[in-house]
Amino acid sequence: MDTITSTATDIKASNAATMEAMTRSSQIWLSGFQEIARIMATMAQTQITASADMCKALGAVKTLPEAIEVHTANAHKCCSKAVDDLSTLATATLKLAERNLAQMPQHDQMTAR
């Protein structure tokens, strides 16, 4: 009977630790996704501003070579910005995964007790 009681107590403690770990993980993911959404919103706003600036610049050109030059410079700027944005998102995603995984060993230690 003591073995059954001991086993039930161990299972209860393990389930409680699992629920705590899941709660912490959910909180980490939520805050991380909020940060990623904020980054993406900033990127979208920057892109909208860049598009408006491009339209203004193209509206001010007087010759075809000038239009080609403006368009080429804008294309280069957009490609560079896209690479920077991708790097920023990859970094934010990696940090989110690292934060979430960092709390996992604590759960393993709790269940080993």
N, C-alpha and C positions, 0 to 999 in steps of 0.2 A: 504494500500500500504506500509506503514511503517513496518507493521508486516511481510510482504513478504520480504522486503529488509533486515530487521533484521534477519529473519530466514535464508535467503540466506547467509548473512555475517557470521552467527554462523556456518552454515554447511561448508562454505569455511575455516573458522578458524579451525574447528574440523578436516577437511580433511588434512589441512596443518600439524597439530599437529600429526595426524596419520602417515603421510608420513615421518615426522621427526623421529618419534619413530621407524618406520620400517627401516629407514636408519641406525639409531644408533644400532638397534638390529642386522641388517645384518653385520655391521662392527664388532660388538662384537663376533658374531658367527664365522665370517671369521678368526679373530685373534685367537680365541679359538681353532678352528680346525687346524690352522697352528701350534699352540703349541702342540696339541695332536699328530699331524703327526710327529713333531720333536721328541717327546717323543717315539713314536712307532719306528721311524727310529733308534734312539739310542738303544732301546731294541733289535731290529733286529740285529744291528751291534754287540752288546754284545753277543747275542746268536750265531752268526756266529763264533765269536772269541772263545767262550766256546766250540763249536763243534770241531773246529780245534784243540784246546788244548786237548780235549778228544781223538781225533784220535791219536795225538802224544803220549799221555799217554798210550793208549792201544797198540800202536806199540812198546812201550818200555818194556812191561811186559814180564816176562819169564815163569811164571807158571799160571795155571788156577786159583788158589786161589787169586793170585795177581790181575789177570784180574777182578775177581768178586769183589774184594775190590775196585779197581779203578772205576769200573762201578757203584757200590753201592754209593760210595762217590759222583760221578758225578750226579747220579739220585737225591740224597738228595739235592745237590747244585742247580740243575735245578728246583726242586720243590719249594725250598725256594725263588729262583729268580722269579719264576712265580707268587708266592703270593705277593712278593714285587712289581712286575711290575703291577699286577692287582690293587693293592692299589694305586700306582702312577697314573694309568689311571683313576681310580674311583675318586680320589681327583681332578685331572685336569678337568674331566667332571663336577663334582659338582661345582667347582669354575666357570666354564664357564656358567653353568645354573644360578648360583647366580648373576654373573655379568650382565647377560642378564635380569634377573628379577628385579634387582635393579633399572634399568632405567624405568621400567614400571610405578611405582607410579608417576613419574614425568609427564608421559603422561596423567595419570588420572587427575592430578592437572591442567594441561594445558587445557584439554577439559572441566573441571568444571568451568572455568572462563567465 
